[in-house]
Amino acid sequence: MKTILTSISFLALLGSLSSCSNQAEQKKVELPAISATIGQTAGSNQGKYVTASGKIEAENSAMISTRLMGFVTDITVKTGQKVSQGQLLARISSNDLAAKKAQAEAGIAQANAGYNNARKDYERFEALFAQKSASQKELDDMSTRMEMAKAGLEAAKQMRNEVMAQFSYSNITAPFSGVITGTFMKKGDMANPGMPIISMEGASKLQAVVMVSESEILNIKNGMKADVTIKSTQKTIKGRVAEMSSSAQNTGGQYIVKINLDEPAQILSGMFVQAVFPIERSASAESATSMTLIPKEAIIEEGQLKGIYVLNDQNIALLRWVRLGKTYGNDVEVLSGLSENEKYVLKADGRLFNGVQIKAK
């Protein structure tokens, strides 16, 4: 009797476990599908891009120095300060110029006195010549003396103008409106001609300045469109090529390309950027450089691994690890792990995991 009861209890336990297993399987099958935006890879029409790195620079920039040798008596601006064209930035000592100015003024007074005396002598001899009391030679000598005195007076005035011009060099002013980006001297330092004192950039217009390799520079044209991505913010700005360097002699085989930006707001000079130029390639070049691009938002990161949820024929999501290449604006190149015309999850409304059913939006 005891054996029969034990058997019945064992069978009841098996039935209970079987029931739990069936319920678990039923719950697994009944998981709701996740709504998601589906993307699909393509290969034949991609790869028409040239990328280049660089940074944001102001269209106008200047390293300001002085033409005088003297002590810095004042620096009136600070780094980051906005200034207007003609605003005083710094002063250089001009004590020696004051002495030169006084000397020039004295020279003018002396030359002016000599000229007035020579002019009066000429006028007297001119009257005597009219009365035939002076010879032609004497009149010519007085005329020459007057002209020499006049030239001496003009030379003295030009010397004063030179001194006054040097006075203007002692007051360093802003060549254009902009922002101070650096000050390299302080009060009491000795300034020499050509030595930078202040640097500034114009705040009105910023450009992306990038370096393009010699193998790709012939694909870039003036006026062509470009997508410029700010690396720190990952913001992409539209722009057009404004200038191109025709020589790489001093840039290590790289050609300078300047891009005018359509929306220069919220960017600062010096920020690093990546520019993407869409270009037209020949059929042979296109097939040789074809690539697979997907939006960066589709990438799943786990540590140093990068993956993407791909879809099978039943729209079941499966995580697949991939190897990535260069970034092109908001897209990234997939070097391996994805095939052409393969579907993947771009953006899902819920948490993704292996085996989840995906419902396309």
Contacts in CASP RR format, 6 or more apart in sequence:
PFRMAT RR
TARGET T0000
AUTHOR 0000-0000-0000
METHOD contacts of the structure
MODEL  1
MKTILTSISFLALLGSLSSCSNQAEQKKVELPAISATIGQTAGSNQGKYV
TASGKIEAENSAMISTRLMGFVTDITVKTGQKVSQGQLLARISSNDLAAK
KAQAEAGIAQANAGYNNARKDYERFEALFAQKSASQKELDDMSTRMEMAK
AGLEAAKQMRNEVMAQFSYSNITAPFSGVITGTFMKKGDMANPGMPIISM
EGASKLQAVVMVSESEILNIKNGMKADVTIKSTQKTIKGRVAEMSSSAQN
TGGQYIVKINLDEPAQILSGMFVQAVFPIERSASAESATSMTLIPKEAII
EEGQLKGIYVLNDQNIALLRWVRLGKTYGNDVEVLSGLSENEKYVLKADG
RLFNGVQIKAK
31 356 0 8 1.000
31 357 0 8 1.000
32 357 0 8 1.000
33 315 0 8 1.000
33 356 0 8 1.000
33 357 0 8 1.000
33 358 0 8 1.000
33 359 0 8 1.000
34 317 0 8 1.000
34 348 0 8 1.000
34 349 0 8 1.000
34 350 0 8 1.000
34 351 0 8 1.000
34 352 0 8 1.000
34 356 0 8 1.000
34 357 0 8 1.000
34 358 0 8 1.000
34 359 0 8 1.000
35 348 0 8 1.000
35 349 0 8 1.000
35 350 0 8 1.000
35 359 0 8 1.000
35 360 0 8 1.000
35 361 0 8 1.000
36 317 0 8 1.000
36 345 0 8 1.000
36 346 0 8 1.000
36 347 0 8 1.000
36 348 0 8 1.000
36 349 0 8 1.000
36 350 0 8 1.000
36 352 0 8 1.000
36 358 0 8 1.000
36 359 0 8 1.000
36 360 0 8 1.000
36 361 0 8 1.000
37 345 0 8 1.000
37 346 0 8 1.000
37 347 0 8 1.000
37 348 0 8 1.000
37 360 0 8 1.000
37 361 0 8 1.000
38 311 0 8 1.000
38 343 0 8 1.000
38 344 0 8 1.000
38 345 0 8 1.000
38 346 0 8 1.000
38 358 0 8 1.000
38 360 0 8 1.000
38 361 0 8 1.000
39 294 0 8 1.000
39 298 0 8 1.000
39 343 0 8 1.000
39 344 0 8 1.000
39 345 0 8 1.000
39 346 0 8 1.000
40 341 0 8 1.000
40 342 0 8 1.000
40 343 0 8 1.000
40 344 0 8 1.000
41 292 0 8 1.000
41 294 0 8 1.000
41 334 0 8 1.000
41 338 0 8 1.000
41 339 0 8 1.000
41 340 0 8 1.000
41 341 0 8 1.000
41 342 0 8 1.000
41 344 0 8 1.000
42 292 0 8 1.000
42 340 0 8 1.000
42 341 0 8 1.000
43 290 0 8 1.000
43 291 0 8 1.000
43 292 0 8 1.000
43 340 0 8 1.000
44 290 0 8 1.000
44 340 0 8 1.000
46 290 0 8 1.000
46 291 0 8 1.000
46 292 0 8 1.000
46 293 0 8 1.000
47 281 0 8 1.000
47 286 0 8 1.000
47 289 0 8 1.000
47 290 0 8 1.000
47 291 0 8 1.000
47 293 0 8 1.000
48 278 0 8 1.000
48 279 0 8 1.000
48 280 0 8 1.000
48 281 0 8 1.000
48 286 0 8 1.000
49 276 0 8 1.000
49 277 0 8 1.000
49 278 0 8 1.000
49 279 0 8 1.000
49 328 0 8 1.000
50 212 0 8 1.000
50 216 0 8 1.000
50 219 0 8 1.000
50 220 0 8 1.000
50 276 0 8 1.000
50 277 0 8 1.000
50 279 0 8 1.000
51 274 0 8 1.000
51 275 0 8 1.000
51 276 0 8 1.000
51 277 0 8 1.000
51 326 0 8 1.000
51 327 0 8 1.000
51 328 0 8 1.000
52 210 0 8 1.000
52 211 0 8 1.000
52 212 0 8 1.000
52 213 0 8 1.000
52 216 0 8 1.000
52 257 0 8 1.000
52 274 0 8 1.000
52 275 0 8 1.000
52 277 0 8 1.000
53 210 0 8 1.000
53 211 0 8 1.000
53 272 0 8 1.000
53 273 0 8 1.000
53 274 0 8 1.000
53 275 0 8 1.000
54 208 0 8 1.000
54 209 0 8 1.000
54 210 0 8 1.000
54 211 0 8 1.000
54 272 0 8 1.000
54 273 0 8 1.000
54 274 0 8 1.000
54 275 0 8 1.000
55 208 0 8 1.000
55 209 0 8 1.000
55 270 0 8 1.000
55 271 0 8 1.000
55 272 0 8 1.000
55 273 0 8 1.000
56 206 0 8 1.000
56 207 0 8 1.000
56 208 0 8 1.000
56 209 0 8 1.000
56 230 0 8 1.000
56 267 0 8 1.000
56 268 0 8 1.000
56 269 0 8 1.000
56 270 0 8 1.000
56 271 0 8 1.000
56 273 0 8 1.000
57 201 0 8 1.000
57 206 0 8 1.000
57 207 0 8 1.000
57 208 0 8 1.000
57 209 0 8 1.000
57 269 0 8 1.000
57 270 0 8 1.000
58 201 0 8 1.000
58 202 0 8 1.000
58 203 0 8 1.000
58 205 0 8 1.000
58 206 0 8 1.000
58 207 0 8 1.000
58 269 0 8 1.000
59 202 0 8 1.000
59 204 0 8 1.000
59 205 0 8 1.000
59 206 0 8 1.000
59 207 0 8 1.000
60 176 0 8 1.000
60 178 0 8 1.000
60 201 0 8 1.000
60 202 0 8 1.000
60 204 0 8 1.000
60 205 0 8 1.000
61 181 0 8 1.000
61 199 0 8 1.000
61 200 0 8 1.000
61 201 0 8 1.000
61 202 0 8 1.000
62 175 0 8 1.000
62 176 0 8 1.000
62 199 0 8 1.000
62 200 0 8 1.000
62 201 0 8 1.000
63 196 0 8 1.000
63 199 0 8 1.000
64 89 0 8 1.000
64 172 0 8 1.000
64 175 0 8 1.000
64 196 0 8 1.000
64 197 0 8 1.000
64 198 0 8 1.000
64 199 0 8 1.000
64 200 0 8 1.000
65 191 0 8 1.000
65 193 0 8 1.000
65 194 0 8 1.000
65 195 0 8 1.000
65 196 0 8 1.000
65 197 0 8 1.000
66 90 0 8 1.000
66 92 0 8 1.000
66 169 0 8 1.000
66 170 0 8 1.000
66 172 0 8 1.000
66 191 0 8 1.000
66 192 0 8 1.000
66 193 0 8 1.000
66 194 0 8 1.000
66 195 0 8 1.000
66 197 0 8 1.000
67 166 0 8 1.000
67 169 0 8 1.000
67 193 0 8 1.000
67 194 0 8 1.000
68 92 0 8 1.000
68 94 0 8 1.000
68 97 0 8 1.000
68 166 0 8 1.000
68 169 0 8 1.000
68 170 0 8 1.000
68 191 0 8 1.000
68 193 0 8 1.000
69 190 0 8 1.000
69 191 0 8 1.000
69 192 0 8 1.000
69 193 0 8 1.000
70 92 0 8 1.000
70 93 0 8 1.000
70 190 0 8 1.000
70 191 0 8 1.000
70 192 0 8 1.000
71 92 0 8 1.000
71 93 0 8 1.000
71 188 0 8 1.000
71 189 0 8 1.000
71 190 0 8 1.000
71 191 0 8 1.000
72 90 0 8 1.000
72 91 0 8 1.000
72 92 0 8 1.000
72 93 0 8 1.000
72 185 0 8 1.000
72 186 0 8 1.000
72 187 0 8 1.000
72 188 0 8 1.000
72 189 0 8 1.000
72 190 0 8 1.000
72 191 0 8 1.000
72 197 0 8 1.000
73 91 0 8 1.000
73 92 0 8 1.000
73 93 0 8 1.000
73 187 0 8 1.000
73 188 0 8 1.000
74 90 0 8 1.000
74 91 0 8 1.000
74 187 0 8 1.000
75 89 0 8 1.000
75 90 0 8 1.000
75 183 0 8 1.000
75 185 0 8 1.000
75 186 0 8 1.000
75 187 0 8 1.000
75 197 0 8 1.000
75 198 0 8 1.000
76 88 0 8 1.000
76 89 0 8 1.000
76 90 0 8 1.000
76 91 0 8 1.000
77 83 0 8 1.000
77 87 0 8 1.000
77 89 0 8 1.000
77 90 0 8 1.000
77 180 0 8 1.000
77 183 0 8 1.000
77 198 0 8 1.000
78 180 0 8 1.000
78 183 0 8 1.000
79 180 0 8 1.000
79 181 0 8 1.000
79 182 0 8 1.000
79 183 0 8 1.000
80 179 0 8 1.000
80 180 0 8 1.000
80 181 0 8 1.000
80 182 0 8 1.000
81 179 0 8 1.000
81 180 0 8 1.000
82 177 0 8 1.000
82 178 0 8 1.000
82 179 0 8 1.000
82 180 0 8 1.000
82 203 0 8 1.000
83 89 0 8 1.000
83 174 0 8 1.000
83 177 0 8 1.000
83 178 0 8 1.000
83 179 0 8 1.000
83 180 0 8 1.000
83 200 0 8 1.000
84 174 0 8 1.000
84 177 0 8 1.000
84 178 0 8 1.000
85 174 0 8 1.000
85 175 0 8 1.000
85 176 0 8 1.000
85 177 0 8 1.000
86 173 0 8 1.000
86 174 0 8 1.000
86 175 0 8 1.000
87 173 0 8 1.000
87 174 0 8 1.000
88 171 0 8 1.000
88 172 0 8 1.000
88 173 0 8 1.000
89 172 0 8 1.000
89 173 0 8 1.000
89 174 0 8 1.000
89 180 0 8 1.000
89 197 0 8 1.000
89 198 0 8 1.000
90 172 0 8 1.000
90 185 0 8 1.000
90 197 0 8 1.000
90 198 0 8 1.000
91 170 0 8 1.000
91 171 0 8 1.000
91 172 0 8 1.000
92 169 0 8 1.000
92 170 0 8 1.000
92 171 0 8 1.000
92 172 0 8 1.000
92 191 0 8 1.000
93 170 0 8 1.000
94 166 0 8 1.000
94 167 0 8 1.000
94 170 0 8 1.000
97 163 0 8 1.000
97 166 0 8 1.000
97 167 0 8 1.000
97 170 0 8 1.000
100 163 0 8 1.000
100 166 0 8 1.000
101 160 0 8 1.000
101 163 0 8 1.000
101 164 0 8 1.000
101 167 0 8 1.000
104 156 0 8 1.000
104 159 0 8 1.000
104 160 0 8 1.000
104 162 0 8 1.000
104 163 0 8 1.000
105 160 0 8 1.000
107 156 0 8 1.000
107 159 0 8 1.000
108 153 0 8 1.000
108 156 0 8 1.000
108 157 0 8 1.000
108 160 0 8 1.000
110 156 0 8 1.000
111 149 0 8 1.000
111 152 0 8 1.000
111 153 0 8 1.000
111 155 0 8 1.000
111 156 0 8 1.000
112 153 0 8 1.000
112 156 0 8 1.000
114 149 0 8 1.000
114 153 0 8 1.000
115 146 0 8 1.000
115 149 0 8 1.000
115 150 0 8 1.000
115 152 0 8 1.000
115 153 0 8 1.000
117 149 0 8 1.000
118 142 0 8 1.000
118 145 0 8 1.000
118 146 0 8 1.000
118 148 0 8 1.000
118 149 0 8 1.000
118 150 0 8 1.000
119 146 0 8 1.000
119 149 0 8 1.000
121 142 0 8 1.000
121 145 0 8 1.000
121 146 0 8 1.000
122 139 0 8 1.000
122 142 0 8 1.000
122 143 0 8 1.000
122 145 0 8 1.000
122 146 0 8 1.000
125 134 0 8 1.000
125 138 0 8 1.000
125 139 0 8 1.000
125 142 0 8 1.000
126 139 0 8 1.000
126 142 0 8 1.000
128 134 0 8 1.000
128 138 0 8 1.000
129 135 0 8 1.000
129 136 0 8 1.000
129 138 0 8 1.000
129 139 0 8 1.000
172 197 0 8 1.000
172 198 0 8 1.000
174 200 0 8 1.000
176 202 0 8 1.000
177 202 0 8 1.000
177 203 0 8 1.000
177 204 0 8 1.000
178 200 0 8 1.000
178 201 0 8 1.000
178 202 0 8 1.000
178 203 0 8 1.000
178 204 0 8 1.000
179 200 0 8 1.000
179 201 0 8 1.000
179 202 0 8 1.000
179 203 0 8 1.000
180 198 0 8 1.000
180 199 0 8 1.000
180 200 0 8 1.000
181 199 0 8 1.000
181 200 0 8 1.000
181 201 0 8 1.000
181 269 0 8 1.000
182 198 0 8 1.000
182 199 0 8 1.000
182 200 0 8 1.000
183 197 0 8 1.000
183 198 0 8 1.000
183 199 0 8 1.000
184 196 0 8 1.000
184 197 0 8 1.000
184 198 0 8 1.000
184 199 0 8 1.000
185 191 0 8 1.000
185 195 0 8 1.000
185 197 0 8 1.000
191 197 0 8 1.000
201 269 0 8 1.000
205 260 0 8 1.000
205 264 0 8 1.000
206 261 0 8 1.000
206 264 0 8 1.000
206 267 0 8 1.000
206 269 0 8 1.000
207 242 0 8 1.000
207 258 0 8 1.000
207 259 0 8 1.000
207 260 0 8 1.000
207 261 0 8 1.000
208 226 0 8 1.000
208 228 0 8 1.000
208 239 0 8 1.000
208 258 0 8 1.000
208 259 0 8 1.000
208 261 0 8 1.000
208 273 0 8 1.000
208 275 0 8 1.000
209 256 0 8 1.000
209 257 0 8 1.000
209 258 0 8 1.000
209 259 0 8 1.000
210 256 0 8 1.000
210 257 0 8 1.000
210 259 0 8 1.000
210 273 0 8 1.000
210 274 0 8 1.000
210 275 0 8 1.000
211 251 0 8 1.000
211 254 0 8 1.000
211 255 0 8 1.000
211 256 0 8 1.000
211 257 0 8 1.000
212 220 0 8 1.000
212 254 0 8 1.000
212 255 0 8 1.000
212 257 0 8 1.000
213 253 0 8 1.000
213 254 0 8 1.000
213 255 0 8 1.000
214 248 0 8 1.000
214 253 0 8 1.000
214 254 0 8 1.000
214 255 0 8 1.000
217 244 0 8 1.000
217 255 0 8 1.000
217 257 0 8 1.000
219 277 0 8 1.000
219 279 0 8 1.000
219 281 0 8 1.000
220 241 0 8 1.000
220 244 0 8 1.000
220 257 0 8 1.000
220 277 0 8 1.000
220 279 0 8 1.000
221 241 0 8 1.000
222 241 0 8 1.000
222 242 0 8 1.000
222 243 0 8 1.000
222 244 0 8 1.000
223 240 0 8 1.000
223 241 0 8 1.000
223 242 0 8 1.000
224 240 0 8 1.000
224 241 0 8 1.000
224 277 0 8 1.000
224 278 0 8 1.000
224 279 0 8 1.000
225 238 0 8 1.000
225 239 0 8 1.000
225 240 0 8 1.000
225 277 0 8 1.000
225 278 0 8 1.000
226 238 0 8 1.000
226 239 0 8 1.000
226 240 0 8 1.000
226 241 0 8 1.000
226 259 0 8 1.000
226 275 0 8 1.000
226 276 0 8 1.000
226 277 0 8 1.000
227 236 0 8 1.000
227 237 0 8 1.000
227 238 0 8 1.000
227 239 0 8 1.000
227 275 0 8 1.000
227 276 0 8 1.000
227 278 0 8 1.000
227 328 0 8 1.000
227 329 0 8 1.000
228 236 0 8 1.000
228 237 0 8 1.000
228 238 0 8 1.000
228 239 0 8 1.000
228 259 0 8 1.000
228 261 0 8 1.000
228 273 0 8 1.000
228 274 0 8 1.000
228 275 0 8 1.000
228 276 0 8 1.000
229 235 0 8 1.000
229 236 0 8 1.000
229 237 0 8 1.000
229 273 0 8 1.000
229 274 0 8 1.000
229 275 0 8 1.000
229 276 0 8 1.000
229 327 0 8 1.000
229 329 0 8 1.000
229 330 0 8 1.000
230 236 0 8 1.000
230 237 0 8 1.000
230 267 0 8 1.000
230 271 0 8 1.000
230 272 0 8 1.000
230 273 0 8 1.000
231 271 0 8 1.000
231 272 0 8 1.000
231 273 0 8 1.000
231 274 0 8 1.000
232 271 0 8 1.000
232 272 0 8 1.000
233 266 0 8 1.000
235 266 0 8 1.000
235 267 0 8 1.000
236 329 0 8 1.000
236 330 0 8 1.000
237 261 0 8 1.000
237 262 0 8 1.000
237 263 0 8 1.000
237 264 0 8 1.000
237 267 0 8 1.000
238 261 0 8 1.000
238 262 0 8 1.000
238 263 0 8 1.000
239 259 0 8 1.000
239 260 0 8 1.000
239 261 0 8 1.000
239 262 0 8 1.000
240 259 0 8 1.000
240 260 0 8 1.000
240 262 0 8 1.000
241 257 0 8 1.000
241 258 0 8 1.000
241 259 0 8 1.000
241 277 0 8 1.000
242 258 0 8 1.000
242 259 0 8 1.000
242 260 0 8 1.000
243 256 0 8 1.000
243 257 0 8 1.000
243 258 0 8 1.000
244 255 0 8 1.000
244 256 0 8 1.000
244 257 0 8 1.000
244 258 0 8 1.000
245 251 0 8 1.000
245 255 0 8 1.000
245 256 0 8 1.000
245 257 0 8 1.000
246 255 0 8 1.000
247 255 0 8 1.000
248 254 0 8 1.000
248 255 0 8 1.000
257 275 0 8 1.000
259 275 0 8 1.000
261 267 0 8 1.000
274 327 0 8 1.000
274 329 0 8 1.000
276 328 0 8 1.000
276 329 0 8 1.000
281 289 0 8 1.000
291 333 0 8 1.000
291 334 0 8 1.000
292 333 0 8 1.000
292 334 0 8 1.000
292 338 0 8 1.000
292 340 0 8 1.000
293 328 0 8 1.000
293 331 0 8 1.000
293 332 0 8 1.000
293 333 0 8 1.000
293 334 0 8 1.000
294 308 0 8 1.000
294 331 0 8 1.000
294 332 0 8 1.000
294 334 0 8 1.000
294 338 0 8 1.000
294 344 0 8 1.000
295 330 0 8 1.000
295 331 0 8 1.000
295 332 0 8 1.000
295 346 0 8 1.000
296 327 0 8 1.000
296 330 0 8 1.000
296 331 0 8 1.000
296 332 0 8 1.000
297 330 0 8 1.000
297 346 0 8 1.000
297 347 0 8 1.000
298 308 0 8 1.000
298 309 0 8 1.000
298 344 0 8 1.000
298 345 0 8 1.000
298 346 0 8 1.000
298 347 0 8 1.000
299 306 0 8 1.000
299 307 0 8 1.000
299 308 0 8 1.000
299 324 0 8 1.000
299 332 0 8 1.000
300 306 0 8 1.000
300 307 0 8 1.000
300 308 0 8 1.000
300 309 0 8 1.000
300 319 0 8 1.000
300 352 0 8 1.000
301 307 0 8 1.000
305 321 0 8 1.000
306 321 0 8 1.000
306 322 0 8 1.000
306 323 0 8 1.000
306 324 0 8 1.000
307 319 0 8 1.000
307 320 0 8 1.000
307 321 0 8 1.000
307 322 0 8 1.000
308 319 0 8 1.000
308 320 0 8 1.000
308 322 0 8 1.000
308 334 0 8 1.000
308 338 0 8 1.000
308 344 0 8 1.000
308 345 0 8 1.000
309 317 0 8 1.000
309 318 0 8 1.000
309 319 0 8 1.000
309 320 0 8 1.000
309 344 0 8 1.000
309 345 0 8 1.000
309 348 0 8 1.000
309 352 0 8 1.000
310 317 0 8 1.000
310 318 0 8 1.000
310 320 0 8 1.000
310 338 0 8 1.000
310 342 0 8 1.000
310 343 0 8 1.000
310 344 0 8 1.000
310 345 0 8 1.000
311 317 0 8 1.000
311 318 0 8 1.000
311 343 0 8 1.000
311 344 0 8 1.000
311 345 0 8 1.000
311 358 0 8 1.000
312 318 0 8 1.000
314 357 0 8 1.000
315 357 0 8 1.000
315 358 0 8 1.000
315 359 0 8 1.000
315 360 0 8 1.000
316 355 0 8 1.000
316 356 0 8 1.000
316 357 0 8 1.000
316 358 0 8 1.000
317 345 0 8 1.000
317 352 0 8 1.000
317 353 0 8 1.000
317 354 0 8 1.000
317 355 0 8 1.000
317 356 0 8 1.000
317 357 0 8 1.000
317 358 0 8 1.000
318 354 0 8 1.000
318 355 0 8 1.000
319 352 0 8 1.000
319 353 0 8 1.000
319 354 0 8 1.000
320 337 0 8 1.000
320 338 0 8 1.000
321 337 0 8 1.000
322 334 0 8 1.000
322 335 0 8 1.000
322 336 0 8 1.000
322 337 0 8 1.000
322 338 0 8 1.000
323 334 0 8 1.000
323 335 0 8 1.000
323 336 0 8 1.000
323 337 0 8 1.000
324 332 0 8 1.000
324 333 0 8 1.000
324 334 0 8 1.000
324 335 0 8 1.000
325 332 0 8 1.000
325 333 0 8 1.000
325 334 0 8 1.000
325 335 0 8 1.000
326 332 0 8 1.000
326 333 0 8 1.000
327 333 0 8 1.000
338 344 0 8 1.000
345 352 0 8 1.000
345 358 0 8 1.000
348 358 0 8 1.000
END
